[in-house]
């Protein structure tokens, strides 16, 4: 057997085995959810129904490799309303089926097999799989935990060579919550294309806003990624996009050809998008407030544990506390699952192996979150 999955161990790990066993018996409190629909955060169905009405009456399949014009107009308007404002021409917007598909398209656009991309050492596990599919190397650069998880310039320089074709940035970052709020001179110095994932952009906590990276770095080719999965809590409707700024606009024709190869995003959700933006603002504000209140609750609860050291995030909806007195994250997570009946994620799930860390989600149902945190803190005393 050959190919990407030939040599991978696909058996469940010890944490998953314990979770399945407990799920079949006593149950547990899950503090890791990243799925808003499982937490009762449902985009208003009346808006969805209204947004879809006209599509069925005038339905025509007229695919555009950049995406429907009306949908791109809505996205351009969204960027014009960001703080600070980002002007995006309709020709420089590309609609995809998801941000995952957008990543894959950009990996194909920017690299050849054997090239490498710089990615944060603490990162969502999606990237390693996409890199393997495209036969790329991901080179980890450091996020400085002592400096609120800011980019470490020396690490970025050390990981760069002649086959480095771009830098991955997540702002707000998953799971540390770091937001790139200021111009980063190291990025200008490297002068590489930037793939900037902004799917949590509307979820700010300490930071007042999430600045679009293309505004901070107009001289660099920046590919902004976002979509409705996090923004409108609509992961099931499958719409993402790529917004090009600066010299990235020169890649437009090649990206159009790549996107035309798949035309992954369905026409119905593109038709609906203008109404989602027009009428969904109140829901976004309510969801943002819900997450902020949960983060307030979690930070207050965790502050009572001398074992836990947690930094309030700039944004996003996760916490990534450090646990003193433990070295084995897997043993700690199994202990919490088996003794406290609480599920959290270990830091190594995100590639981070410095110290002992846990991931908690502020998306969790508030009552469940409060109960789970109380159990967690008591178990660590």
Residue pairs with C-beta under 8 A, 6 or more apart in sequence:
4 129
4 132
4 133
12 20
13 330
14 330
14 334
15 330
15 333
15 334
15 337
15 346
18 334
18 337
18 338
19 28
19 337
19 343
22 28
22 337
22 338
22 341
26 341
27 341
28 337
28 341
28 342
28 343
29 341
29 342
29 343
29 368
29 371
29 372
29 375
30 343
30 364
30 368
30 372
31 342
31 343
31 344
31 360
31 361
31 364
31 368
31 369
31 372
31 373
31 376
32 343
32 344
32 345
32 359
32 360
32 361
32 364
33 39
33 361
33 363
33 364
34 361
34 363
35 235
35 363
36 42
36 230
36 233
36 235
36 287
36 363
37 233
37 235
37 236
39 363
39 364
39 365
40 365
41 233
41 287
41 290
41 363
42 233
43 232
43 233
43 234
43 276
43 280
43 283
44 279
44 280
44 283
47 275
47 276
47 279
47 280
47 283
48 272
48 276
50 275
50 279
51 271
51 272
51 274
51 275
51 276
51 279
52 268
52 271
52 272
54 271
55 267
55 268
55 271
55 272
59 267
61 267
63 263
63 267
65 94
65 256
65 257
65 259
65 260
65 263
66 72
66 90
66 91
66 93
66 94
66 95
66 256
66 259
67 93
67 94
67 95
67 241
67 265
67 270
68 95
68 267
68 270
68 271
68 273
69 90
70 270
70 271
70 273
70 274
71 95
71 239
71 270
71 271
71 273
71 274
72 90
72 93
72 95
73 90
73 274
74 273
74 274
74 276
74 277
74 278
75 88
75 93
75 95
75 241
75 243
75 273
75 277
76 88
76 89
76 90
76 93
77 277
78 277
79 85
79 86
79 87
79 88
79 212
79 224
79 243
80 86
80 87
80 88
82 201
82 209
82 210
82 211
82 212
83 208
83 209
83 211
84 209
84 211
84 212
84 215
85 215
86 212
86 214
86 215
86 224
86 243
86 245
88 243
88 244
88 245
89 249
91 249
91 252
92 243
92 244
92 245
92 248
92 249
92 252
93 241
93 242
93 243
93 244
94 102
94 105
94 241
94 242
94 244
94 255
94 256
94 259
95 239
95 240
95 241
95 259
95 265
95 270
96 102
96 105
96 227
96 239
96 240
96 241
96 242
96 259
96 264
96 265
97 238
97 239
97 240
97 262
97 264
97 265
97 266
98 227
98 229
98 238
98 239
98 240
98 264
99 197
99 199
99 225
99 226
99 227
99 229
99 240
100 126
100 130
100 240
101 240
101 262
101 264
102 225
102 227
102 240
102 241
102 242
103 126
103 127
103 130
103 195
103 197
103 225
104 130
104 133
104 134
105 242
105 255
105 258
105 259
105 262
106 166
106 195
106 223
106 242
106 255
107 117
107 130
107 131
107 134
107 136
108 134
108 258
109 251
109 254
109 255
109 258
110 117
110 165
110 166
110 193
111 117
111 134
111 136
111 165
111 166
113 134
113 135
113 136
114 135
114 136
114 137
114 163
115 136
115 137
115 163
115 164
115 165
116 136
116 137
116 138
116 139
116 161
116 163
116 164
116 165
117 131
117 136
117 137
117 138
117 139
117 164
117 165
117 166
117 167
117 168
117 195
118 138
118 139
118 140
118 141
118 156
118 159
118 160
118 164
118 166
118 167
118 168
118 192
119 127
119 138
119 139
119 140
119 141
119 167
119 168
120 140
120 141
120 143
120 168
120 169
120 170
120 173
121 140
121 141
121 142
121 143
121 351
121 352
122 143
122 149
122 173
122 175
122 176
122 320
122 347
122 350
122 351
122 352
123 140
123 168
123 170
123 174
123 350
123 351
124 170
124 174
124 175
124 350
125 349
125 350
125 351
127 138
127 168
128 138
128 351
131 137
131 138
138 168
139 159
139 160
139 164
140 159
140 351
141 151
141 152
141 155
141 156
141 159
141 167
142 152
142 155
143 149
143 150
143 151
143 152
143 173
143 176
143 178
144 150
144 151
144 152
145 176
145 311
145 322
145 354
145 355
148 178
148 311
148 314
149 173
149 176
149 177
149 178
149 311
150 178
151 180
151 184
151 186
153 184
153 185
153 186
156 167
156 186
156 187
156 190
157 186
157 189
157 190
160 190
160 192
164 192
165 192
165 193
166 192
166 193
166 194
166 195
167 187
167 190
167 192
167 193
167 194
167 195
168 195
168 197
169 180
169 194
169 195
169 196
169 197
169 213
170 196
170 197
171 178
171 179
171 180
171 196
171 197
171 198
171 201
171 210
171 213
172 178
172 179
172 198
172 200
172 201
172 203
172 204
172 207
172 210
172 313
172 314
172 315
172 316
173 179
173 316
174 200
174 316
174 318
174 350
175 316
175 318
175 319
175 320
175 350
175 359
176 311
176 313
176 316
176 318
176 320
177 205
177 311
177 312
177 313
177 314
177 315
177 316
177 318
177 319
177 320
178 313
178 314
179 204
179 207
179 210
179 211
179 314
179 315
180 196
180 211
180 213
180 216
181 207
181 211
181 314
182 216
183 216
183 217
184 216
184 217
187 194
187 217
187 220
188 217
188 219
188 220
191 220
192 220
193 220
193 221
193 222
193 223
193 248
194 213
194 217
194 220
194 221
194 222
194 223
195 223
195 225
196 212
196 213
196 214
196 222
196 223
196 224
196 225
197 225
197 226
198 210
198 212
198 213
198 224
198 225
198 226
199 225
199 226
199 227
199 229
199 230
199 231
200 210
200 230
200 315
200 316
200 317
201 210
201 212
201 226
201 231
201 315
202 210
202 230
202 231
202 284
202 288
203 230
203 288
203 291
203 315
203 316
203 317
204 210
204 288
204 314
204 315
205 292
205 295
205 312
205 313
205 314
205 315
205 316
206 312
206 313
206 314
206 315
207 314
207 315
210 315
212 224
212 245
213 222
213 224
214 220
214 222
214 224
214 243
214 245
214 246
214 248
217 246
218 245
218 246
219 246
219 247
220 246
220 247
220 248
221 244
221 245
221 246
221 247
221 248
221 250
221 251
222 244
222 245
222 246
222 248
223 242
223 243
223 244
223 248
224 242
224 243
224 244
224 245
225 240
225 241
225 242
226 240
226 241
226 243
227 239
227 240
227 241
228 234
228 237
228 239
228 240
228 269
228 273
228 276
229 235
229 238
229 240
231 284
232 276
232 280
232 283
232 284
233 283
233 287
234 276
237 269
237 272
238 264
238 265
238 266
238 269
239 265
239 269
239 270
239 273
240 265
242 255
244 251
244 252
244 255
290 366
291 317
291 362
291 363
293 366
294 317
294 362
294 363
294 364
294 366
294 369
295 312
295 313
295 317
295 319
295 362
297 366
297 369
297 370
297 373
298 319
298 360
298 362
298 369
298 373
299 310
299 312
299 319
301 370
301 373
301 374
301 377
302 308
302 310
302 319
302 321
302 373
302 377
303 310
304 377
305 376
305 377
305 380
305 381
306 324
307 323
307 324
307 325
307 380
307 381
308 321
308 322
308 323
308 324
308 377
308 380
309 321
309 322
309 323
309 324
310 319
310 320
310 321
310 322
311 320
313 319
313 320
317 361
317 362
317 363
318 359
318 360
318 361
318 362
319 359
319 360
319 362
320 347
320 357
320 358
320 359
320 360
321 357
321 358
321 360
322 355
322 356
322 357
323 332
323 355
323 356
323 357
323 358
323 380
324 356
326 332
326 356
327 356
328 356
329 346
329 347
329 348
329 356
329 357
329 358
330 346
330 348
332 346
332 356
332 358
333 343
333 344
333 345
333 346
333 358
335 379
336 342
336 343
336 344
336 376
336 379
337 343
339 379
340 375
340 376
340 378
340 379
341 375
342 372
342 375
342 376
342 379
344 358
344 359
344 360
344 376
345 358
345 359
346 357
346 358
346 359
347 353
347 354
347 355
347 356
347 357
347 358
347 359
349 359
350 359
360 373
362 369
364 372
